[in-house]
Amino acid sequence: MSEVRKGQAPAKLERAEFHLRFTRNFADPRFDKLRDEVAKLEEVAWQDFNDSRKAPVTEPAGPGYADPGYELSVEWKAAAARLQAAEQRQKDPATPSRVLLICGAARNDGTCPGEMSKTWRMLKLAEAALASEGIGTDILDLSRLTSEFELRIHPCKGCVSTAMPLCHWPCSCYPNHSLGQVNDWMNEIYEKWVSAHGVIIFTPVYWYQAPSVLKLMIDRLVCADGGNPDPTSTHGKKPEEAKALELAGWPYPKHLAGRAYGLVVHGDVAGVESLRRNLSDWLDWMELIDAGAQARLDRYLGYYEPYATSHDTMDKDEALQEEVRNAAHAVARAVRMLRSGALTRPDKGLRSPRPK
């Protein structure tokens, strides 16, 4: 048995520091008339923090789980049930085809920048192209993280690096009520991915890398690649049990395999090719199927030109606009071929000697 290493985590907050952090949420003078009520809420929050009360409402897992009597969060159970239902709909040949369009830019006109992103405009071009093909779409605009109240994607905690079975599908790390880690968007996002027959990611380059809003989602999708659908098998987050399960032989299930994908990556100076490759490699690893070279697009828009005129540059770049439409058309074709059985991964069924 591999030893569980300890000693990094900091001590719990002292009461005074907890008070400072809690009350910053109520700094607005409009809360002054409610200070007594805020203090009462703080006391309850302090008790929950001290008790590590992560999931305050639980119920027995029930039939189908390794330990049916183990108490699971009702929030996690509800999310898992939605994913199971979405998977059934997605695999039903009678259901209409759907493509998930993801806007990976952090900019929109409802927050500090005051202007929509070019990424959003590209997404809308693809949406229209897919509609012309009779393909339904769902839109995931990750810029909402910067402009909506209490909407969050909390960071991945890296459970998989302790042992793959400790990483639950869907993620069970959140919500964590004792730490105030709530309003996590990922359960809705997981459902969108599971429901899709194809996915197209549209993203700019931020400092040679994916925007933070996109990277947050990518990291939290690690549970879709090998994640454990049964938290009772590890009795929540018991690292010793998870290590034993993995070492006994873990299947590393690919929960999103077989969906088509496309990419539209754009930038203004550098980094488009490396980011497009990174995203392609990630999606390939999860065993999604690329829709061809024209569906994996990387382009510069307004190369070394002022930011202030970048939307005007896009207006003039009709070739780029058509390339974005072509990426959508390619994904539409791939979805139809996959659903009819005319397209499969050539390496499907081959057993990897290095599963992970």
KEZALUM-358483 format. One record per residue: residue in three letters; x, y, z of N, C-alpha, C, O, CB in turn. Coordinates in steps of 0.001 Angstrom, whole numbers, plus 500000, padded with zeros to 6 digits. Atoms other than C-alpha are relative to their C-alpha. Glycine has a CB too. Example, Ala and Ser with C-alpha at 12.3 -4.5 7.8 and 13.67 -1.06 7.14 Angstrom:
% residues 2
Ala500890498810500000512300495500507800500900501200500000501936501181500665499008500027501246 Ser499180498810499940513670498940507140499230501090500730499739502198500899500414500462498585 
END
This chain:
% residues 356
Met500844498803500000500000500000500000500876501242500000501785501362500821499047500008501222 Ser499248498749500070501360503421499014499633500891501175498459501053501508499733500729498666 Glu500211499143498833501799505742501975499288501291499609499594501888498577501339500321500676 Val500668498707500188499475508751502219500854501060500684501030501031501902498529499990500580 Arg499077498983499466501781511758502658499215501182500560498258501653499945500985500485498899 Lys500690498907499309500717514501505071500993501098500382502204500877500398499270499473501259 Gly499157498954499430502017517842506334500005501327499273500717502245499681501360499517500067 Gln499977498752500763501255520548503757498906500971500426499119502184500411499863499703498529 Ala501171499137499773497834521873504786500238500967501154500770500574502192498754499148500285 Pro499855499035498904497825525072506860498988499714501112498017498984500915499822501444499477 Ala500945500119498883496113525246510238498710500748499665498694501651498827500624500551501318 Lys501269499290500196492485526309510377500135501465500416500970501814501251498867499318500803 Leu499979498582499668491812530032510534499663500223501474498845499505502049499018500769499111 Glu500403499552498666491705531692513936498695500793499872498334501265498794501127500869500673 Arg501321499343500003488400533270514918500063501420499453499172501837498714499422500027501412 Ala499907498602500437489598536833514288500148500094498485499523500945497852501183500700500687 Glu499822499973501450490741536094510741498730499555499292498359500113498259501176499109499585 Phe501282500431500576487526534212510017499011501168499984498307501379498997499410498803500802 His500899498837499916485591537292511177500304501008498895499391501515498245500122500681501380 Leu499635499032501028487548539558508832499541499540498616498983500325497849501511500229500002 Arg500353500502501324486971537335505814498495499935499809497988500263498737500608498628499779 Phe501452500118500110483301536732506542499350501376499814498480501545498961499427499306501247 Thr500668498694500019482407540382507131500335500828498763499640501801498473500372500780501235 Arg499712499269501237484077541577503923498857499863498992498690500721498125501310499497499379 Asn501153500155500877481001540219502146498909501028500283497993501205499481499435498609500139 Phe501053499077499585478960542845503987500576501387500294500123502075501208499268499454501238 Ala499338498718499769481203545915503727499144501192499604499341502299500107501295500045499246 Asp500867498909500448478535547975501986499247500596501195498641499849501963498999499496498922 Pro500720499364498883477088550539504472498504499673500035497872499828501080500174501497499923 Arg501412500376499996473613549395503414499719498837500948498581498638501374499556499637498595 Phe500179501100499054474196546365505634500052500455501451499815499647502348501050498949499766 Asp499797499538498624474758548566508721498796499720500889498966499361502054500302501483500009 Lys501198500199499181471166548240509916499754498523500319498863498187501099498785500580499291 Leu500183501444499801471537544447509821501220499361500664501413498150500554499721499313498660 Arg498770500538499436474816544068511739499735498886501013500494497918501070500794501111500654 Asp500297501056499032473202542014514510499653498694499289500075497615499706498845500426500923 Glu500378501194500758471709539625511971501224499380499307501381498160499271498915500350498956 Val498772500493500633475023539381510095500864499265501017501454498234500695500794501164499367 Ala499214500641498946476754538513513369499456498613500334500224497686500595500014500873501257 Lys500606501313499743474285535673513951500332499019498872500632497852499124498467500133500155 Leu499617500851501130474943534321510455501471499603500107501839498462499826499737500724498661 Glu498573500286499860478674534590511110500241498900501025501100498043500817500761501264500399 Glu499804501001498967478375532499514256499661498598499495500363497635499801499157500336501218 Val500346501297500588476614529692512391501079499559499012501491498399499006498625500071499296 Ala498959500323500973479189529870509593501283499563500705501967498653500237500278501207499090 Trp498802500376499227481997529696512188499872498579500548500832497809500517500229500996501163 Gln500219501361499494480473526572513739500162498969498883500798497932499070498598499880500632 Asp499889500928501134480165524910510329501451499871499542501903498783499188499116500471498826 Phe498584500015500378483749525873509502500799499122500963501597498289500533500573501436499983 Asn499286500779498997485046524404512764499681498513499907500548497670500136499665500509501384 Asp500440501397500087483056521208512250500284499373498642499966498204498423498523499908500294 Ser499754500484501374484189520871508589498725499419499399498726498326498833501125498933499988 Arg501330500461500420480513520574507703499840500223498492499142501138498055498871500748500793 Lys499963499840501453481041520114503972498634499815499367498188500655498585500974499020499393 Ala501301500338500602477710518498503073498962499886501110498827498822501714500081498663499175 Pro500910500015498853475033519432505610498756499148499814498121498773500800499584501382500309 Val501198500807500249472224517454503931500404498767499205500876498876498073498906500822499238 Thr499605501252500631472837513807503096498870498983500092497896499181500818501276499445500650 Glu500924501119499919470926510586502528500740498741499565501751498843498870498732500243499122 Pro499333501228500405471856506902502078500112499902498478499205500298497745499251498790500550 Ala499765500104501446473331506166498657498917499179499313498429499563498250501369499378499728 Gly501054500823500585470819503409497974500531498934499072501744498771498936499032500858499259 Pro499589501114500871470859500500495533500897500464498857500793501594498379498773499299499429 Gly499116499717501120473528500338492845501346500540500397502232500671499552499355500952499093 Tyr498720499491499508476334501705495005500730498920500788500109497997501315499790501252500876 Ala499192500987499291479180499760496575499603499901501464499585498810502034501476500346499887 Asp500458499965498611478009500824500031498673500746500034498660501963500216501061500682500943 Pro501306499343500099474243501514499792499622500832501224498818501758501116498945498970499771 Gly500342499273498795474089502757503372500827501237500250500546502002501173500121499114501148 Tyr499137498840499792476814505361502999499226501284499704498485501361498724501265499910499110 Glu500704498728500149475515508917503407500669500861498929501826501257499071499958500754501345 Leu499514499148501081475934510913500187499298501352500041498148501455500471499782499322498632 Ser500613498676500140475312514607499645498821499927499043498925499353497959501034501037499503 Val501162500005500888471852515114498205500274500844498760499694500602497701498750500523500737 Glu499648499179501160473357517766495931500780499176498985500544499283497782500821501232500432 Trp499244500845500921475839515259494486499091498967499351499188498725498148501157499304500730 Lys500893501022500557473160512598494059499121500580498901498893499936497877499126499392501103 Ala500849499356501015470942515032492158500798500269498728500291500070497624499406501321500544 Ala499158499737501175473829516014489859500284498706499247500214498674498018501327500675500418 Ala499713501285500638474718512373489192498785499482499243498917498936498148500447498972501043 Ala501228500461500669471095511563488346499760500771498707499309500198497715498784500155500936 Arg500173499198501219470985514443485843500962499547498911500594499513497737500211501494500301 Leu499034500469500999474138513175484127499577498655499418499721498428498216501402499888500620 Gln500459501293500501472742509654483874498850500176499013498804499511497978499567499098501162 Ala501121499735500908469543510993482305500483500646498707499994500319497626498960500901500681 Ala499450499342501193471539513217479930500699498995499103500571499062497881500976501116500397 Glu499299501019500777473682510255478851499009499117499244499249498758498091500885499140500917 Gln501018500819500668470579508212478064499394500738498816499189500152497754498897499603500988 Arg500548499201501105469133511051475957501013500103498867500655499993497695499601501413500490 Gln498966499815501013472448511550474163500193498745499150500479498838497956501316500386500661 Lys499796501259500720472691507886473199498746499502499287498804498531498533500480498943500957 Asp501254500399500653469065507639472066500026500479498547500067501687498312498753500587500759 Pro499918499575501408469151507638468228498815500843499556498883501503498519500106498791499107 Ala501186499225500381465696509244468170500093501464500408499293502280499951498766499387500617 Thr499912498613499543466843512445469890500712500863498963501587500369498252500733500079501350 Pro499323499106500955467872515487467799501473500175500357501849500116501528499305501372499963 Ser498572499758499778471595516118467364500205501382500605499525502347500257500795499867498678 Arg499712498740499342473068518824469564501510500211500062502277499275500285499381500033501413 Val498590499626499902476394520659469523500129501074501068499375502048501079500560500503498624 Leu499719499033498949477755522517472530501027501002499497502119500619499076500503499296501285 Leu499106498916500408479332525878471660500512500705501251499731501215502054499274501008499048 Ile499400499459498782481766527145474284500793501257499674501714501227498859500906498950500678 Cys499266498742500145482931530762474453501012500080501131500637500212502296499033501241500015 Gly498953500030498998486286530732476243500586501353500361501538501420501137501073499130499539 Ala499499498661499666486830534497476396499402500478501316498266500137501648499675501004498871 Ala500493499448498737486504536318479724499296501341499818498718501875500764501147500159500975 Arg500531498651500245485316539551478084498558499947499550498189499117498719500838500727498954 Asn501297499699500588481756540686477596499622501442500325500285502108501120498917499017500515 Asp500360498600499845479957543990477456499195500277501264498746501404501473499224500454498805 Gly500709499785498746478252543456480832500921500219501172500456500313502308499113498846500285 Thr499061499782498913481411543979482851501069500998499556500862501739498595500645498663500447 Cys499012498923500160484591546078482930500355500349498548500429501536498230501248499620500716 Pro499597499611501368485572545841479213498959500837499267499313501665498428500290498767499187 Gly501042499202500631482198547269478158499758499679498537499077500437497846500337501427500125 Glu500161500377501398482341545459474808500025498484499893500758497814500622501107500635499117 Met499999501444500198481562541959473590501342499538499435502118500336498910498853499584499064 Ser498763500561500532484394539646472611499825499598498542498717499319498085500446498794500833 Lys500023500527501370485308538695469068499696498497500027499091497955499102501359500272499280 Thr500270501427499831485161535115470330498492499738499966498036498785499334500607499485501327 Trp501462500142499981481438535547470985499417500145498599498504499414498217499370501040500940 Arg500502499800501360480885536832467472500295498777499137499472498392498307500626501260499370 Met499688501220500746482658533777466052499044498875500373498569498135499512501449499567500259 Leu500955501017499547480474531518468163498643500186499327498012499212498917499842500055501528 Lys501315499741500602477356533207466775500001499663498510498975499242497974499597501471500206 Leu499906500429501393478585532621463218499824498485499892499120497989499012501352500426499394 Ala500109501457500005478949528932464009498583499550500349498071498586499779501001499391500984 Glu501378500348499620475535528834465669499074500070498789498248499182498578499487500943501114 Ala500836499856501193473918530104462473500308498914498981499397498389498340500199501379499370 Ala499623501055500951475883527619460347499409498660500419498923497906499576501534499890499891 Leu500562501260499516474765524719462530498484499974499838497908498937499509500374499779501466 Ala501450499927500189471155525910462411499633499699498551498617499058498285499469501389500407 Ser500264500259501419471350525813458607500125498518499666499601498060498651500956500809499127 Glu499826501446500178472346522138458951498946499204500775498937497974500737501404499578500448 Gly501008500676499200469401521375461226500532499439501304499941498521501874499392498906499211 Ile499379500457498757471671520901464253499665500980501110499891502183500976501539499855499840 Gly500285499155498844470513522211467616501276500342500750502266499616500666499010499310500935 Thr498810499555499275472956524091469815499660500366501439498553500808501747500640501196499291 Asp500008499456498643473585524807473473501225500888500117502286500561499584499998498860501100 Ile498902499039499878475770527765474397500471500063501440499674500193502369499567501398499515 Leu499369499827498697478185527907477307500943501187499884502023501078499305500761498698500461 Asp499209498771500074479507531450477667500747500164501319500170500603502313499093501250499704 Leu499225499972498767482308531289480226500290501413500490500744501587501621501291499264499803 Ser499824498621499529482522535092480362498977500360501076499132501367501767499887500980498827 Arg500982499747498931479493534901482650500661499951501376500157500548502327498852498971499933 Leu499289500044498722481992534099485415500472501384500436500620501640501630501190499056499905 Thr499499498663499669483198537700485235498888501022500171499133502137500631500951500470498931 Ser501037498969500040479838539384485000498719499638500757497798500453500813499656500293498580 Glu501214500393499290477262537431487050500270499839501488501351499421501901499439498700499424 Phe499918500085498547476618537522490776500125498550500454499326497696500071498774500651500644 Glu499837501297499328477918534512492723499984498804499041499498497732499402498908499824501027 Leu499839501122500923478583532365489638501484499664499943502310500525499642499433500339498568 Arg498595500347499857481809530425490015500296498640499397499424497774499317500402500020501460 Ile499418501325500183483931527566488808501161499939500980502188500586500778500467499736498489 His498930500121499014485997526613491825501145499164499413500905498320498550499466499359501318 Pro498863500711500585489500525287491102500018498523500351499531498111501404501286500633500448 Cys499800501431499751490286521594490804500957499835501175501945500561501288500552499275498727 Lys499159500245498825491785520220494032501037498906499772501822498597500668499136499631501178 Gly498956500965500329493871517574492277499835498642500659500827497954500905501315500555500375 Cys500225501304499368492231514504493865500602498865499177501109497884499721498503499759500198 Val499516501062500878493249512461490822501471499678500245501895498544500025499796500393498548 Ser498578500225499793496923512887491723500286499179501257501392498665501426500719501323500080 Thr499876500922498873496341511022494985499662498590499552500390497644499852499087500428501167 Ala500401501283500604494490508188493210498782500284499148497900501038499559499694498888501094 Met501091499715500916492119508157490244498617499764500615497727500582500380500153499159498767 Pro501348500206499453489156506658492173499564501051501012498389501117501373499926498660500642 Leu500365498928499079489307509613494570499357501172499256498737502041499868501235500480500772 Cys500587498966500854488230511832491650498640499492499526498565498624498656500941500348498776 His501345500528500250484464511333491496499362500664498783499624501827498475499110500203501234 Trp500749499527501170482238511700488430498506499971500308497926498898500479500318499132498745 Pro499430498652500094480674514225488717500794500357501256500740499654502265498888501034499773 Cys499129499566498901483068516112490988499211500138501298498142500749501333500682501335499653 Ser500651499903498690482183515762494667500722500964500935500355501072502105499922498628500645 Cys499266499053499154484659518375495954499141501212500377499347501838501417501271500467499284 Tyr500850498826499793482001521070495685498536499589499854498230498636499137500359501138498992 Pro499737498898499074479895522470497137500610499510501306500352498393501754498716500763500287 Asn499483500229498660481845522622500386499473501143500862500033502238500882501587499924500021 His500689498941499270479541524544502685500827500531501156500703501705501505498673499498500515 Ser499207499529498866481999524719505577501012501056499593501396501896500407500712498839500654 Leu499015499029500491484434526710503418499364501109499161500066501959498613501060499288499178 Gly500662498991500822481829528815501661500225499797498519500049500732497737500471501360500387 Gln499727500293501414482715527108498356498721499475499355498541498275499149501169498960499849 Val501322500342500531479236527190496872499783500725498677500674501414498179498879500365501015 Asn500351499382501287477478528370493702500955499573498887501285500356497996500006501524500128 Asp499105500529501023479763526157491637499193499652498750498146499012498840500766498755500524 Trp500722500125501266478720526103487968500180498637499344499463498305498401500451501076499049 Met499564501156500772480284522793487029498935498918499820498935498247498788501189499403500650 Asn500999501050500204477327520464487592499138500280498774498774499362498039499114499863501238 Glu500742499627501211475401522384484943500861499809498754500373499383497707499521501462500090 Ile499081500145501134478472522369482692500213498538499650500235498187498470501343500662500310 Tyr499881501431500278478963518614483065498795499509499192498946498752498233500124499201501317 Glu501215500444500685475359518116481969499993500458498544499547499725497662498755500528500724 Lys499932499513501377475913520271478887500943499137499152500622498794498014500462501468499978 Trp499049500844500733478957518220477860499416498618499734499521498097498623501316499871500780 Val500558501350500158477209514907478441498875499997498973498736499033498220499483499465501349 Ser501145499924500907474140516030476461500409500174498544499621499896497640499101501136500407 Ala499577499614501350476204517051473421500456498802499175501042497853499696501122501022500079 His499430500951500956476944514969470331501287500561499387502098499821498830498975499670498889 Gly498795499333500478479603517492469351500269501235500843499358501784501462499867500379498510 Val499580498840499210481543520321471005500931500851499144501824500324498480500705499561501333 Ile499056499082500633483211523402469532500423501032501043499584501699501649499368500694498734 Ile499456499014499068485468525540471705500553501180499205501357501006498289501107499369500905 Phe499522498745500596486059529161470675500780500730501084500264500943502182498802500892499441 Thr499227499345498945488840530928472519501053500934499430501640500653498385500662498962500887 Pro498816499183500309491317533792472328501204499457500743501079498547501563499765501488500370 Val498785500309499266494896533497473519500243501118501009500257502294500644501219499831499036 Tyr499627499036498959495701535221476816501418499655500470501630498630501118498972499977501208 Trp498619500215499563499443535505477399500489498587499666500990497870500532500118500248501503 Tyr499517501284500535500262532427475272499215498787500506499550497649500173501455499825500350 Gln500698501102499341497737530350477238498487500132499803497999501103499224500346499963501508 Ala501462499922499974494035529555477568499566501028501042500203501141502090499373498605500307 Pro500540499092498982492000532238479367499665499236501281499318498056501235498743500725499467 Ser500204500678498714491566531471483067498604499408500113498435498357500732500241500968501150 Val501360500542499899487804530987482698499901498658499284499192497759499736498978500991499412 Leu499993501263500736488422528250480129500821498950500731500419497789500810500550500206498586 Lys499138500955499299491249526643482094499326499454501252499506498283501588501329500657500371 Leu500735500491498837489066526436485202499083498842499609499042497818500291499182501136500637 Met500885501065500450486529524381483256500788498761499593500413497641499943499144500482498835 Ile499195501131500466489211522207481646500492499169501189500378497943501186501200500497499159 Asp499480500733498847490767521314484996498902499216500704499128498090501149500662500960500981 Arg501097500673499295487394520440486505499371498886499169498558498119499685498932501010500384 Leu500460501115500829486669518109483571500907498783500127500708497795499421499919500430498545 Val499130501163499818489439515779484766499195498787500450499558497656500128501106500309501021 Cys500800501133499524486750513649486430499271499302498862498817498170499027498996500468501041 Ala500614500644501161485284512964482971500945499002499355500528498203498516499574501045498977 Asp498997500868500603488497511136482105500563499064501063501630499307501626501132500832499344 Gly499545500981499015488777508148484415499354500120501350499682499361502261501449500108500166 Gly500599499731498700486603509490487223499108498878500518498589498066499752499211501255499927 Asn500723501042499279484827507303489765498537500397500198498267501371500900500669499724501359 Pro501409499637499846480997507337489517499379499543501320498182499736501535499216499424498868 Asp500542500533498749480631505746492974500819500487501199501781499825501590499977498458499963 Pro499238499495498847481850507885495916499945499084501218500783499192502114499489501360500386 Thr500047500898498837480759505163498336501130498993499965501477498417500996498662499270500061 Ser498888500958500098483587502974497024501259500522500671502164499752500990500297499680498540 Thr498882499397499271486021505420498640499518500648501294500269501344501978500717501040499122 His500610499400498808483636506419501451500316501493500096500888501988501067500486499281501266 Gly499689498586500109483856510002500377501430500159499540501823499620498505499773500725501337 Lys498626499686500395487435511211500287501007499289500901501793499934501594500236501516500041 Lys499039500782499235489373508396501939501160499603499081501014498689498269499321498738500625 Pro498913500262500955492758508405500179500515498567500050500890498010499018501146500944500259 Glu499511501375499901493785504987501527499137499055499170499658498179498480500025499543501465 Glu500908500861500751490697503357500010500140500236498496500093499293497707498550500241500440 Ala499844499685501423491164505170496693501290499412499439501298498869498334499981501516499784 Lys498737500579500458494810504109496431499874498486499824500371497927498846501130500326500991 Ala500169501450500094493850500488497107499189499618498768499496498630498100499322499461501260 Leu500819500274501181491190500609494395500809500141498711500723499298497818498794500941499965 Glu499225499793501226493552502020491793501061498913499831501264498401498731500664501386500013 Leu498937500999500086496344499590492623499456498596499734500175497729499237500812500000501281 Ala500626501290500291493899496682492402499617499878498525499286498792498050498765499807500875 Gly500354500003501425493208497673488787498805500893499737497673500542500070499704498579499520 Trp501055499010500237491209500713487686499758500125498498500723500175497735500382501385500615 Pro500264499973501446489444500918484284500165501368499339500177501438498110498619499518499750 Tyr499860498645500552489876504719483824498935500270498936499273500482497772501408500194499398 Pro501075499819500989486459505165482150500035501376499347500266502386500011498646499787500657 Lys500019498753500779486242507812479412498540500434499850497846499991498935500692499813498583 His501423499682499915482907509420480238499480500850498848498269500915498636499727500703501280 Leu500436499140501113482839511785477222500490499486498649500400500206497655500497501426500213 Ala499444500542501239484386509537474576498938499926498905497752499743499176500598498611500247 Gly500875500208501147482911509404471085499259501217499509498516501122498533499031498979500325 Arg500626498765500480481716512993470748500937500689499002502158500580499113499664500955501192 Ala499191499266500981482892515112467814500458501322500605499826501861501514499197500250498690 Tyr499580498691499510484889518256468385500595500850498893501095500350497885501004499843501124 Gly499341499001500823486069521421466684500596501071500893500229501195502061499019500617498986 Leu499317498950499248488277524320467770500157501242499130500467501140497943501379499511500500 Val499688498733500653488531527991466838500818500818500991500288501325501980498691500768499548 Val499084499277499119491558529656468438500492501236499251500936501137498107501203499091500454 His499549498777500679492424533272467651500861500840500946500728500773502168498785500829499497 Gly499132499133499220495040535773468768500409501205499190499985501376498047501229499245500479 Asp499606498770500682496678539049467881501503500119499789501947500944498991499515501184500778 Val498547499904500122500431538451468251500658498619499971501464498336499085500569500823501152 Ala499312501289499891501437534918469301499142499003500762498215499375501481501365500167500693 Gly500558501034499149500353531609470742498843499194499462498391498263500128499584500597501207 Val501206500694500451497483530436468545500263498528499698499440497669500016499437500682498766 Glu499726501393500366499169527279467262500230499139501235499723498019501311501216499921499075 Ser499721500801498809500428526120470646498733499757500811498543498658501332501054500687500869 Leu501236500201499255497050526683472321499071499040499268498427498196499890499298501335500238 Arg500841500930500764495213524924469503500503498571500159499702497648500304499972500390498506 Arg499451501350499795497571521954469843499693499483501403499323498322501577501519499996499765 Asn500292500411498624497126521892473615498558499533500140498284498501500753500273501152500972 Leu501414500356499892493354521839473290499692498737499208498927497888499666499120501153499514 Ser500203501218500795493433519227470515500509498775500744499836497746500791500705500117498642 Asp499423501134499270495704516981472568499115499616501183498900498434501447501425500338500489 Trp500884500270498853493427517326475601498735499272499562498348498276500175499625501312500712 Leu501239500628500463490281516457473650500259498617499416499461497700499612499318500883498958 Asp499629501321500495492027513600471853500205499024501156499779497871501086501273500086499146 Trp499738500861498848493145512230475221498690499490500606498610498344501048500820500758501062 Met501302500413499458489517512159476386499207499153499011498079498745499291499183501223500392 Glu500569500834501054488758510218473181498784500624499330497877499917498889499626498664500561 Leu500900499354500929486629512839471508500617499875498608501802499566498481499748501497500391 Ile499556500251501376486908512695467717500003501316499230498977501988499126499083498948499295 Asp499929498733500725488146515639465683499237499906498682499153498845498063501466500394499742 Ala500836499947501202486004516722462759500796500373498759500218500801497760498872500990500194 Gly499182499712501170488937517226460397500802501274500146500588502062501068499137500092498784 Ala499069498871499922491598519820459695499290501347499980499720502281500658500987499935498856 Gln500698498710500078489103522572458825499188500292501257498694501406501434499084500026498785 Ala500700499784498731487453522093462216500962500351501124500528500592502251499200498763500377 Arg498999499651498989490726522825464064500727501252499502501780501181498869501014498802500261 Leu499594498732500605491260526478463270500830500831500979500445500998502136498767500796499544 Asp499274498990499234493960528841464547500352501148499063500927500941497995501287499399500662 Arg499816498832500866494146532357463153500367501238500817499982501379501977498726500268499184 Tyr499742498684499420495530535805463904499005500993499416498690500961498226501468500458499733 Leu500984499000500405493080538654463758500537501370500384500635501698501567498604499734500662 Gly499400498695499717494562542120463433501413499849500535501745500377501597499146500777500999 Tyr498649500322499541498162540919463681500806501269500265501075502041499345500720499126498966 Tyr499251498819499556500100543582465638499255501305499709499875502363499603501366500031499328 Glu500800498782500189497263546033465032499430500444501347499463499674502306498849499760498968 Pro500550499527498726495623548173467746498825499130500468498042498632499658499548501462499867 Tyr501151500705499438493194546431470074498700500749499698497649500141499500500171499822501519 Ala501200499173500111490787549334469631499223499752498706498018499996498652500378501458500089 Thr500668500193501292490025548410466005499823498523499648499537498191498498500789500694498901 Ser500009501435500311490008544614466321498647499517499496498589498639498635500394499203501225 His501317500393500505486247544298465836499822500451498546499224499742497736498880500596500887 Asp500069499517501381486520546410462683500793499080499074500377498797497951500533501446499902 Thr499195500933500789489262544098461461499232498714499734499271498176498627501318499687500716 Met500789501220500199487013541108462005498884500225498982498583499336498185499405499524501334 Asp501049499691500984484241542814460027500522499820498576499806499343497695499483501442500195 Lys499430500021501347486591543004457044500528498618499603500672498318498418501119501017499901 Asp499360501290500288488045539498457357498935498953499673498590498113500504500868499532501204 Glu501066500916500405485408537605455405500502498563499865499733497617500040499391500459498681 Ala499441501349500091487758534653454870499962499311501367499604498137501466501449500049499464 Leu500052500560498655488040534142458637498564499625500367498317498555500925500572501000501022 Gln501396500294499680484288534339459014499545498709499320498829497905499917499096501169499577 Glu500396501217500713483852531641456382500716498778500570500152497684500600500300500137498497 Glu499287501114499373486514529487458029499307499553501294499245498361501595501455500399500293 Val500742500348498776484571529646461290498741499216499635498415498216500276499626501283500807 Arg501194500745500444481422528573459458500384498589499545499684497622499847499282500756498846 Asn499562501311500460483349525740457823500299499062501168499998497871501099501231500141499118 Ala499738500821498821484491524504461227498694499444500553498620498280500947500736500816501079 Ala501304500453499512480853524340462293499392498957499066498843497954499522499045501189500151 His500534500967500960479808522567459098500723498655500127500096497600500030500129500544498561 Ala499240501243499860482592520018459579499547499221501233499416497998501181501504500299500086 Val500472500681498795481429519260463121498595499435499780498284498342500255500008500966501205 Ala501341500512500306477841518920461881500087498691499218499360497739499503499191501044499201 Arg499840501225500794478973516346459327500528498854500867500071497716500758500954500248498811 Ala499439501036499131481032514483461923498950499440500943498910498234501188501173500555500800 Val501070500461499102478066514330464293499057499049499274498699497994499799499210501199500564 Arg500902500872500758475819512890461590500657498644499711500012497602499817499586500681498679 Met499305501246500306478445510311460633500179499130501243500035497909501175501356500298499377 Leu499842500757498763479091509304464235498689499351500411498665498190500821500513500905501120 Arg501293500528499544475411508867464994499464498921499066498685498066499487498981501131500117 Ser500447501022500944474840506800461855500920498782499988500609497765499367499912500587498606 Gly499034501096499985477854504597462545500983500037498850501779499110498695499283498702499983 Ala499095499908501144479709505790459425501393500495500402502336500395499618499409500925498946 Leu498711499497499535482521507318461502500267499451501393499436499575502292500030501557500001 Thr499543500445498687484397505726464373501483500288500125502167500486499120499711498489500217 Arg498569499847499792487812506192465931500708498766499471500338497650499836500327500227501494 Pro499286501175500527490236503948464032500626499135501086500776497926500913501076500445499045 Asp499356500771498938491872502937467306499021499541501077499434499066502135501095500820500632 Lys500991500402499007488607502218469105500125498509500297500237497691499385498576500335499513 Gly499926501391499610488785499000471056501391499492500295501554498440500914499412499181498958 Leu498631500393499685492559498842471224500274500271501478499929501333501995501017500760499101 Arg499725499847498574493716498321474790501358500653500194502377500130499743499947498634500723 Ser498739499284499766496345500827475885500839499264501047500315498863502087499725501460500457 Pro499136500594498985499346499316477682500367500987501113500966500608502120501261499473499351 Arg499706498973499001499635502611479596498730500780500350498663501980500086501098500962499484 Pro501244499284499698496124503462480829500210501015501111500909500741502087498895499014500394 Lys499946498998498943495787506643482851498951501063499715498814502017500481501419500632500108 
END
